[in-house]
Amino acid sequence: DEHDAWAMNNLGLLYIQLGRYTEALPPLARATELKPGSPVFQNNLGHALERLGHVAQAKQAYEAAVASDSSYVKASTALARVGSLTDAESVATVDLKALADEFRATVAQWAFVARDSVSEVPDSIETQ
């Protein structure tokens, strides 16, 4: 479902837990596009961005998380951490909108493949 922000966040979080930060960015970019006011989504996006060296963008994501929920400790702690880093420590920015659009297309392709595979069920198989 290209509108299920929680599923996208959870997929991004799974990639983070596996240390696959580049792969985490597209679903997290889409999740934050759908629900920009979610501190959890913004924090996870910030984490992936920070680990990839996009410090300035990570700071923006953490700031958005704290703006949405000032009591969110993980985001506040992360914001304090990246706030002490200089712009020189940040690599070039990443186009989050392009990543979100790319991921939306990927989800649409998954849905297409899923619909195709359902229609290919042989007549000899009984379903309830």
Secondary structure, DSSP 8 states (H G I E B T S, - for coil): -TT-HHHHHHHHHHHHHTT-HHHHHHHHHHHHHH-TT-HHHHHHHHHHHHHTT-HHHHHHHHHHHHHH-TT-HHHHHHHHHHHTS-GGG------HHHHHHHHHHHHHHHHHHHHHHHHT--TTS---
